Amino acid sequence: MSAILRELLRVSEKAANIARACRQQEALFQLLIEEKKEGEKNKKFAVDFKTLADVLVQEVIKQNMENKFVFILGEKIILRLCPTEEETVELLSRVLSGNKLASEALAKVVHQDVTFTDPALDSVEINIPQDILGIWVDPIDSTYQYIRGSADIKSNQGVFPSGLQCVTILIGVYDLHTGVPLMGVINQPFVSQDLNTLRWKGQCYWGLSYLGTNIHSLQLPDSERKGRDTRSQVTEDTSSEAECSHRFSAVISTSEKDTVKAALSRVCGERMFPAAGAGYKSLCVVQGLVDIYIFSEDTTFKWDSCAAHAILRALGGGMVDLRQCLQRSSETGLDWPQLVYHVENEGAAGVDRWANKGGLIAYRSRKQLETFLSLLIPNLAPGDTCT
């Protein structure tokens, strides 16, 4: 349903405005940070933080969507937005230790109306029953980079290893019955900064994949529009196996296991890029900056992957369970094990109920995935990935 996706794009841009406004003043921003409680933390981090921006963004998305559509949402909100800007100012003043100017500035952004149009989306009308839709929201992905606020990090061939560019707002819609991702929005609030005003501009990406209809916001090169990926395709020619395999590029977590990195280096050579933020690493694949995002640990979650997965499906790719891929026998003829978003992990508690327990691989084409795995698997020893 393009009306839903249109609204998701609008609220994601509103959320990006909030994220930028909360980062505007460093002294104020320090008042907005608190440590997450047990059960909310990502076990990968000794200390895990959330910010007022997280709560405001998630509540804005939740309230805007619930006012117009019926959804099953994945999280509880503690802070409720008030009906009027004046009431929100009063509420935020209590949170911000009586800082009236900051409260007024944030309340103005929260209640500000935002319009978002895209001709590619406006030209298509798709009917999806609302009662089958669930939504995963990550209001501020890569919170640590958001808190650090580094604005001067240089990219490596377009991929930022850290910094505000790694911060994303993720909204993914999935089928409640099958768990298949249907719509995704990734908003990157901090893409470029005006050196005179120090204000940031962002970028928004979206995709929809439903019953054979695939539309998205990406401008694809001619080779991909024709169903060919000449950048990554391994062909039979006179080049050595190593030269061919190094045509692949991958983005990885800074915490990836050394054994997995060693195997990847034999496949990708120097085209292996560490980066912060699960949402950002997935976005690197969506943008075509890299061919693959691979992560062997179990510390990403449904809200980290659903949005990008939907966009990748619209592009002809997907996101699969790494461990199941490695256990899959090519002789069985089974399809690649796509991540699904409607089933909890049995026996898990807290946020681990929704972890991607087998790790993941994000990719842009099925042929690309198959070739990549055919090169990676021989270089992996048993036990190199999560168990």
C-alpha positions as CSV (number, residue, x, y, z in Angstrom):
1,M,0.0,0.0,0.0
2,S,1.8,3.1,-1.2
3,A,-0.2,5.3,1.1
4,I,1.5,3.6,4.1
5,L,4.9,3.8,2.6
6,R,4.3,7.5,1.8
7,E,3.5,8.1,5.4
8,L,6.5,6.1,6.6
9,L,8.7,8.4,4.4
10,R,7.1,11.5,5.9
11,V,7.5,10.4,9.5
12,S,11.1,9.2,8.9
13,E,12.0,12.7,7.7
14,K,10.3,14.2,10.7
15,A,12.3,11.8,12.9
16,A,15.5,12.8,11.1
17,N,14.7,16.5,11.9
18,I,14.4,15.5,15.6
19,A,17.7,13.6,15.5
20,R,19.5,16.6,14.0
21,A,17.8,19.1,16.4
22,C,18.8,17.0,19.5
23,R,22.5,17.0,18.3
24,Q,22.5,20.8,17.7
25,Q,23.9,21.8,21.1
26,E,26.5,19.6,22.7
27,A,25.9,20.8,26.3
28,L,22.2,20.2,25.9
29,F,22.7,16.8,24.3
30,Q,24.6,15.5,27.3
31,L,21.4,16.0,29.3
32,L,19.5,13.7,27.0
33,I,21.6,10.5,27.5
34,E,21.0,7.7,29.9
35,E,22.2,4.1,30.2
36,K,19.9,1.4,29.1
37,K,18.5,-1.0,31.7
38,E,19.1,-4.7,31.9
39,G,16.9,-6.5,29.4
40,E,17.2,-3.6,27.0
41,K,21.0,-3.7,26.5
42,N,22.8,-5.2,23.5
43,K,25.1,-7.8,25.1
44,K,27.9,-6.8,22.7
45,F,28.4,-3.6,24.6
46,A,29.5,-3.3,28.3
47,V,27.6,-0.1,28.5
48,D,24.6,0.6,26.2
49,F,23.0,4.0,25.9
50,K,19.7,5.5,24.7
51,T,18.9,9.1,24.2
52,L,15.8,11.3,24.4
53,A,16.1,11.4,20.7
54,D,15.5,7.6,20.5
55,V,12.3,8.0,22.6
56,L,11.0,11.1,20.8
57,V,11.7,9.6,17.3
58,Q,10.0,6.3,18.2
59,E,7.0,8.0,19.7
60,V,6.6,10.3,16.7
61,I,6.7,7.3,14.3
62,K,4.3,5.4,16.5
63,Q,1.8,8.2,17.0
64,N,1.8,9.3,13.4
65,M,1.3,5.7,12.1
66,E,-1.4,4.8,14.7
67,N,-3.4,7.9,13.9
68,K,-3.8,6.8,10.3
69,F,-3.2,3.0,10.1
70,V,-3.7,-0.1,12.2
71,F,-0.4,-1.7,13.0
72,I,1.3,-4.1,15.3
73,L,4.3,-2.3,16.7
74,G,7.3,-4.0,18.3
75,E,8.1,-1.7,21.3
76,K,6.5,0.0,24.3
77,I,7.0,3.8,24.6
78,I,7.4,5.4,28.0
79,L,7.2,9.1,26.9
80,R,3.9,10.1,25.4
81,L,3.7,13.1,23.1
82,C,1.2,15.7,24.1
83,P,-1.7,17.0,21.8
84,T,-0.3,20.5,21.6
85,E,3.1,22.0,21.2
86,E,2.7,24.0,24.5
87,E,2.0,20.8,26.5
88,T,5.0,19.1,24.9
89,V,7.2,22.0,26.0
90,E,6.0,21.6,29.5
91,L,6.7,17.8,29.5
92,L,10.1,18.2,28.0
93,S,11.0,21.0,30.5
94,R,10.6,18.4,33.2
95,V,12.9,16.0,31.4
96,L,15.5,18.7,30.6
97,S,15.8,20.1,34.1
98,G,13.7,23.2,33.3
99,N,15.6,24.2,30.2
100,K,12.7,26.1,28.5
101,L,14.6,27.3,25.4
102,A,15.7,23.7,24.6
103,S,12.3,22.3,25.3
104,E,10.6,24.9,23.0
105,A,13.1,24.1,20.2
106,L,12.5,20.4,20.4
107,A,8.7,20.7,20.8
108,K,8.6,22.8,17.6
109,V,10.4,20.1,15.6
110,V,8.3,17.3,17.1
111,H,5.0,19.1,16.1
112,Q,6.3,20.5,12.8
113,D,4.5,19.1,9.8
114,V,6.7,17.5,7.1
115,T,5.9,16.7,3.5
116,F,7.8,14.1,1.5
117,T,7.1,13.3,-2.2
118,D,8.7,10.9,-4.6
119,P,7.5,10.6,-8.2
120,A,8.5,6.9,-8.3
121,L,6.2,6.2,-5.4
122,D,3.4,8.4,-6.5
123,S,3.1,6.6,-9.8
124,V,2.2,3.3,-8.2
125,E,-0.8,2.2,-6.2
126,I,-0.6,-1.2,-4.4
127,N,-3.3,-2.6,-2.1
128,I,-2.0,-4.6,0.9
129,P,-4.4,-5.6,3.6
130,Q,-3.6,-3.5,6.7
131,D,-4.4,-6.3,9.1
132,I,-1.4,-8.4,8.0
133,L,1.1,-5.7,8.6
134,G,3.6,-5.5,11.5
135,I,6.3,-2.9,11.9
136,W,9.8,-2.8,13.4
137,V,11.3,0.6,14.3
138,D,14.9,1.4,15.3
139,P,14.6,5.1,16.1
140,I,18.3,5.8,16.3
141,D,20.6,3.0,15.1
142,S,24.2,3.3,16.0
143,T,23.4,5.3,19.2
144,Y,27.1,5.3,20.2
145,Q,28.1,7.1,17.1
146,Y,25.2,9.5,17.6
147,I,26.3,10.3,21.1
148,R,30.0,10.7,20.1
149,G,28.9,13.1,17.3
150,S,32.1,12.8,15.2
151,A,31.7,14.9,12.1
152,D,35.2,14.8,10.6
153,I,35.5,11.1,9.8
154,K,36.8,10.3,6.3
155,S,35.3,7.6,4.2
156,N,37.2,4.7,2.7
157,Q,35.9,4.3,-0.9
158,G,32.6,5.8,0.2
159,V,32.2,3.7,3.3
160,F,32.4,5.5,6.7
161,P,34.1,3.4,9.4
162,S,32.4,5.6,12.1
163,G,30.9,9.0,12.8
164,L,27.5,10.6,12.4
165,Q,27.2,9.3,8.8
166,C,26.7,5.8,10.4
167,V,23.5,6.9,12.2
168,T,20.3,5.7,10.6
169,I,16.6,5.7,11.3
170,L,15.1,2.3,10.4
171,I,11.4,1.5,9.7
172,G,10.5,-1.9,8.3
173,V,7.1,-3.4,7.6
174,Y,6.5,-7.1,7.4
175,D,3.8,-9.7,6.9
176,L,2.5,-10.9,10.3
177,H,1.7,-14.3,8.9
178,T,4.8,-15.1,6.9
179,G,7.4,-12.8,8.4
180,V,8.4,-11.6,5.0
181,P,9.6,-7.9,4.8
182,L,7.3,-5.9,2.6
183,M,8.3,-2.2,2.9
184,G,11.4,-0.5,4.2
185,V,12.6,3.0,4.9
186,I,16.2,4.0,5.9
187,N,16.7,7.6,6.7
188,Q,20.3,8.8,7.1
189,P,20.0,12.1,8.9
190,F,23.7,13.1,8.8
191,V,25.0,12.8,5.2
192,S,26.7,16.2,4.6
193,Q,27.4,19.2,6.7
194,D,27.4,22.8,5.7
195,L,30.8,24.1,7.0
196,N,29.4,27.6,7.4
197,T,26.2,26.9,9.4
198,L,27.3,23.5,10.7
199,R,23.8,22.2,9.8
200,W,23.4,18.7,8.4
201,K,21.5,17.4,5.4
202,G,20.3,13.8,5.2
203,Q,19.1,11.3,2.6
204,C,16.2,8.8,2.6
205,Y,16.0,5.4,0.9
206,W,12.9,3.2,0.5
207,G,11.7,0.0,-1.1
208,L,8.5,-2.0,-1.5
209,S,8.3,-5.7,-2.5
210,Y,4.8,-7.3,-2.6
211,L,3.4,-10.1,-4.9
212,G,5.8,-9.5,-7.7
213,T,5.7,-5.7,-7.5
214,N,9.1,-4.2,-6.7
215,I,9.7,-0.5,-6.5
216,H,12.5,1.5,-4.8
217,S,14.2,4.9,-4.6
218,L,17.6,3.8,-5.9
219,Q,19.0,4.8,-9.3
220,L,20.6,1.6,-10.6
221,P,23.4,1.4,-13.2
222,D,22.4,-0.1,-16.6
223,S,24.1,-3.4,-15.8
224,E,21.9,-4.0,-12.8
225,R,18.7,-2.9,-14.5
226,K,19.5,-5.5,-17.1
227,G,19.9,-8.2,-14.4
228,R,23.7,-8.3,-14.6
229,D,26.2,-7.3,-12.0
230,T,29.5,-6.8,-13.8
231,R,31.3,-5.4,-10.7
232,S,31.0,-8.5,-8.7
233,Q,30.4,-11.3,-11.1
234,V,33.2,-13.9,-11.1
235,T,33.8,-15.0,-14.7
236,E,35.8,-17.8,-16.2
237,D,38.8,-16.1,-17.8
238,T,42.6,-16.1,-17.7
239,S,42.7,-14.3,-14.3
240,S,43.9,-16.2,-11.3
241,E,41.3,-17.4,-8.8
242,A,42.6,-14.9,-6.2
243,E,42.2,-12.0,-8.7
244,C,38.6,-13.1,-9.5
245,S,37.6,-13.6,-5.9
246,H,38.9,-10.2,-4.9
247,R,36.3,-8.6,-7.2
248,F,33.9,-8.9,-4.2
249,S,33.7,-6.2,-1.6
250,A,32.2,-6.6,1.9
251,V,31.4,-4.4,4.9
252,I,31.9,-5.9,8.3
253,S,31.4,-5.1,12.0
254,T,34.3,-3.7,13.9
255,S,33.7,-6.6,16.3
256,E,33.7,-9.4,13.8
257,K,35.7,-12.5,14.7
258,D,39.3,-12.7,13.6
259,T,38.8,-16.1,12.0
260,V,35.9,-14.8,9.9
261,K,37.9,-11.7,8.9
262,A,40.8,-14.0,7.8
263,A,38.5,-16.0,5.6
264,L,36.9,-12.9,4.1
265,S,40.3,-11.4,3.4
266,R,41.0,-14.4,1.1
267,V,37.8,-13.6,-0.7
268,C,37.8,-9.8,-0.7
269,G,41.4,-8.9,-0.4
270,E,41.7,-5.3,0.7
271,R,38.1,-4.6,-0.3
272,M,36.8,-5.4,3.2
273,F,35.5,-2.3,5.1
274,P,34.8,-2.2,8.8
275,A,32.0,0.2,9.8
276,A,29.7,1.1,12.7
277,G,25.9,0.5,12.8
278,A,24.0,-2.5,11.5
279,G,21.6,-0.2,9.6
280,Y,24.4,1.7,8.0
281,K,26.3,-1.4,6.9
282,S,23.1,-2.7,5.3
283,L,22.6,0.7,3.7
284,C,26.1,0.3,2.1
285,V,24.8,-2.8,0.3
286,V,21.6,-1.0,-0.7
287,Q,23.6,1.9,-2.1
288,G,25.9,-0.5,-4.0
289,L,29.0,0.8,-2.2
290,V,29.8,-2.9,-1.3
291,D,28.5,-6.2,-2.6
292,I,28.0,-7.9,0.8
293,Y,27.3,-7.2,4.4
294,I,28.2,-10.2,6.5
295,F,28.0,-10.6,10.3
296,S,28.6,-13.9,12.2
297,E,27.5,-12.8,15.7
298,D,24.0,-12.9,17.2
299,T,23.9,-9.2,18.3
300,T,21.7,-7.7,15.5
301,F,18.0,-7.7,15.9
302,K,14.8,-7.7,13.8
303,W,14.6,-3.9,14.0
304,D,18.2,-3.6,12.7
305,S,17.5,-5.7,9.5
306,C,13.8,-5.5,8.5
307,A,14.0,-2.1,6.7
308,A,17.1,-2.9,4.6
309,H,15.8,-6.4,3.9
310,A,12.6,-5.0,2.3
311,I,14.6,-2.6,0.2
312,L,17.0,-5.3,-0.9
313,R,14.1,-7.6,-1.9
314,A,12.8,-4.8,-4.1
315,L,16.3,-4.6,-5.7
316,G,16.4,-8.3,-6.3
317,G,18.5,-9.2,-3.3
318,G,17.8,-10.2,0.3
319,M,19.1,-11.0,3.7
320,V,19.8,-14.5,4.8
321,D,20.7,-16.4,8.0
322,L,24.5,-17.0,7.7
323,R,24.6,-20.1,9.9
324,Q,21.8,-21.8,8.0
325,C,23.5,-21.0,4.7
326,L,26.7,-22.7,5.9
327,Q,24.7,-25.8,7.0
328,R,22.7,-25.9,3.8
329,S,23.5,-28.7,1.4
330,S,23.6,-27.6,-2.3
331,E,22.2,-31.0,-3.2
332,T,19.0,-30.4,-1.3
333,G,17.9,-27.7,-3.7
334,L,16.4,-25.7,-0.8
335,D,16.0,-22.0,-1.2
336,W,18.3,-19.7,0.7
337,P,17.1,-19.1,4.3
338,Q,15.8,-15.6,4.3
339,L,15.4,-13.8,7.7
340,V,11.8,-13.6,8.9
341,Y,10.4,-11.1,11.4
342,H,7.3,-12.6,13.1
343,V,8.7,-15.4,15.3
344,E,10.5,-15.0,18.6
345,N,13.6,-17.1,19.4
346,E,12.5,-20.0,21.5
347,G,13.8,-19.9,25.1
348,A,15.3,-16.4,24.8
349,A,14.5,-13.5,27.1
350,G,14.6,-9.7,26.8
351,V,15.8,-8.3,23.5
352,D,17.4,-11.6,22.6
353,R,13.9,-12.9,21.7
354,W,14.3,-10.9,18.5
355,A,18.0,-11.4,17.8
356,N,19.2,-12.7,14.4
357,K,20.7,-15.7,16.1
358,G,22.5,-17.2,13.1
359,G,24.1,-14.0,12.0
360,L,23.3,-12.6,8.5
361,I,24.4,-11.8,5.0
362,A,22.9,-8.9,3.0
363,Y,23.3,-9.0,-0.8
364,R,21.9,-7.4,-4.0
365,S,21.4,-10.5,-6.2
366,R,21.0,-14.2,-5.7
367,K,23.8,-15.1,-8.1
368,Q,26.1,-12.7,-6.2
369,L,25.2,-14.5,-2.9
370,E,25.8,-18.0,-4.4
371,T,29.2,-17.0,-5.9
372,F,30.3,-15.3,-2.7
373,L,29.4,-18.3,-0.5
374,S,31.1,-20.7,-2.9
375,L,34.3,-18.7,-2.4
376,L,33.9,-18.1,1.4
377,I,32.9,-21.5,2.6
378,P,36.1,-23.3,1.7
379,N,38.0,-20.7,3.6
380,L,36.0,-21.1,6.8
381,A,36.9,-23.7,9.4
382,P,34.1,-25.4,11.5
383,G,33.2,-23.1,14.5
384,D,34.3,-19.9,12.7
385,T,30.7,-18.6,12.9
386,C,28.2,-18.2,15.7
387,T,26.8,-21.4,17.2
